[in-house]
Amino acid sequence: MSSFDYLKTAIRQQGHTLQQVADASGMTKGYLSQLLNAKIKSPSAQKLEALHRYLGLEFPRREKTVGVLFGKFYPLHTGHIYLIQRACSQVDELHIIMGYDEPRDRMLFENSAMSQQPTVSDRLRWLLQTFKYQKNIRIHSFNEEGMEPYPHGWDVWSQGITAFMAKQGIEPNRVYTSEEQDAAQYSEHLGIESVLIDPKRSFMNISGAQIRQDPFRYWDYIPTEVKPFFVRTVAILGGESSGKSTLVNKLANIFNTTSAWEFGRDYVFSHLGGDEMALQYSDYDKIALGQAQYIDFAVKYANKVAFIDTDFVTTQAFCKKYEGREHPFVQALIDEYRFDLVILVENNVPWVADGLRSLGSSVDRKEFQDLLVTMLNANNIPFVHVEEDDYDSRFLRCVELIREMLGNR
């Protein structure tokens, strides 16, 4: 292969003729042809510089440094980010290869404190979102299923990853790691230089295993994109004027976190002129969708726990109460959104008319409460029934339940 093949490629890609290039570079076509085919042993530096300048190429040509970095990122944490930021500042191009193995990843999840299992796409999204402004970083995923798990199986893994990189056109000359025991293995099995970054964890002393087991202790090491997978969700349910909205506000205040308000109330004001008597069956899917968006926002920005005012079971209960039937879209969201703690407050505090409530009689209140209990049980949703009949006792009971859920943190 000629050492000037990259010049041939540039000429071809840019659509130039040899005569055009020769004229622009101050040489004859014959001289250019011999140069490109490595027939001239000591080419003129002046002519080479003119040729590179015309083609828009760097001169003298410097070999591109390409780094590679491997990890499960289960989950991505600030220790990973520090390693990646250091590595990408030392190379022209950095390739991050995320390994995944469904059986192994499922086991990691089952032995973790995660609220939901991240998919391969979730983990790729964490990386893509975190490094989206750094143009010299490339993200890849590599299927490690069937390979002996780390720290064993280096021979099989290295063969697989070498073939994968060749297929992707990745030709690294450096591999970056924070693990001292891995550096020698990378050098031996991949045949490229290993670069250790902060192996003593002097700057960022954290690991994925620590976060999986005790995320709230290491909360500050979890990136914003990843935190929703550890956030605990608490849904406060109850009938009209049961005090749940005020309770949600109080709880969010003292736990210094977010809450998802009852979207149905906002919807009645914005779409129905503030009077729920205009509600109809076709409104309930819109209310449920709006509630889902409120919940997603609250979870994304939560500080360890997010409080939900009214869940989809409650929305379905109102639909059944007023329309005489359930809504399939609302049911789909009941199945999709499962909360870590569901608290059903008893309807035993004074009823307050606010212009949006219509179930004020003791009979109506009890019927709706019974409907909620029936629907929770029908959907296999465990709940805690808080029956204290004064606001302060009820508040303290909920605080106790939440602290227990969070491990008293």
Summary of the structure (lengths in Angstrom):
residues: 409
radius of gyration: 30.8
end to end distance: 64.1
largest distance: 101.0
contacts: 1208
relative contact order: 0.09
helix: 49%
strand: 12%
